[in-house]
Amino acid sequence: MEKHRHNTAQHAAIVKYLKKNKHHPNIIDIYKNVSKKLSTISMTTVYNTIDILKKEGLIQELFVSHHGGIKFDFNPKPHHHIICSICGNIVDVEFDVNHSLLLTEIQKHGFEINKTCINFYGVCSNCKNNETVIRR
């Protein structure tokens, strides 16, 4: 896919924000933070820029059932995620997984796989510590 560069101040500000923030922001987070520095930006511009970045393969969507719904990941390298089921915190994890065993099973169902990502769900240490404090 041919990548089109959009050299606008808004596009550059969104990309800069996503590059330096690894906390997997949602669309509101992006808008709020970028609009602090660029007051002329609109939600429509943020949505359109995110759509362009997705089409270019520079970001991926992560679906979190709560805490902002869809979050965005600017890490283009293949990796996996740990997602806290209480607060929605997402952490990137990079480790080698032998996907060939999984893919062999999946391909039995007729799918052609073009990307893999494994999400682990659990409770982060902050939420676990808060639960412990609440129980006392």
HULINTA-V294005 format. One record per residue. N is the residue number from 1. RES is the residue in one letter. BURIAL is 1 if it has 24 or more other ideal C-beta (glycine too) atoms within 12 Angstrom, else 0. D_LAST is the distance of its C-alpha to the last C-alpha in Angstrom with 1 decimal. Layout:
BEGIN
n=<N N>
res=<RES RES>
burial=<BURIAL BURIAL>
d_last=<D_LAST D_LAST>
END
This chain:
BEGIN
n=<1 2 3 4 5 6 7 8 9 10 11 12 13 14 15 16 17 18 19 20 21 22 23 24 25 26 27 28 29 30 31 32 33 34 35 36 37 38 39 40 41 42 43 44 45 46 47 48 49 50 51 52 53 54 55 56 57 58 59 60 61 62 63 64 65 66 67 68 69 70 71 72 73 74 75 76 77 78 79 80 81 82 83 84 85 86 87 88 89 90 91 92 93 94 95 96 97 98 99 100 101 102 103 104 105 106 107 108 109 110 111 112 113 114 115 116 117 118 119 120 121 122 123 124 125 126 127 128 129 130 131 132 133 134 135 136>
res=<M E K H R H N T A Q H A A I V K Y L K K N K H H P N I I D I Y K N V S K K L S T I S M T T V Y N T I D I L K K E G L I Q E L F V S H H G G I K F D F N P K P H H H I I C S I C G N I V D V E F D V N H S L L L T E I Q K H G F E I N K T C I N F Y G V C S N C K N N E T V I R R>
burial=<0 0 0 0 0 0 0 0 0 1 1 0 1 1 1 0 1 1 0 0 1 0 1 1 1 1 1 0 1 1 1 0 0 1 0 0 0 1 0 0 1 0 0 0 1 1 0 0 1 1 0 1 1 0 0 0 0 1 1 1 1 1 0 1 0 0 1 1 0 1 1 1 1 1 1 0 0 0 1 1 1 1 1 1 0 0 0 1 1 1 1 1 0 0 0 0 0 0 0 0 0 0 0 0 0 0 0 0 0 0 0 0 0 0 0 0 1 0 1 0 0 0 0 0 0 0 0 0 0 0 0 0 0 0 0 0>
d_last=<55.8 57.3 54.9 55.8 54.7 53.9 54.5 53.2 50.9 48.4 48.4 48.2 45.3 43.3 44.1 43.2 39.8 39.1 40.3 38.0 34.8 33.3 30.3 32.2 32.8 33.7 36.9 35.4 33.8 37.3 39.1 36.9 37.1 40.8 41.9 40.6 43.4 45.8 45.8 48.6 46.6 46.0 43.6 46.7 47.5 44.0 44.2 47.7 46.9 43.9 46.3 48.9 46.4 45.3 48.9 49.7 46.9 45.2 41.9 40.1 38.0 34.5 33.4 29.7 29.0 26.8 26.3 30.1 31.7 34.3 33.6 36.2 36.6 39.4 39.3 42.6 42.2 41.1 37.4 34.3 30.9 27.2 25.6 22.0 21.7 18.9 20.4 23.9 24.2 27.3 28.3 31.8 32.3 35.7 36.6 39.6 39.5 42.6 43.1 46.4 44.9 42.9 46.0 48.3 46.2 45.9 49.6 50.4 49.4 51.9 49.7 50.9 47.8 48.0 44.5 41.4 37.7 34.7 31.4 28.2 25.1 21.5 18.3 18.8 16.8 15.8 14.4 12.8 11.0 10.1 8.8 6.6 5.4 5.6 3.8 0.0>
END
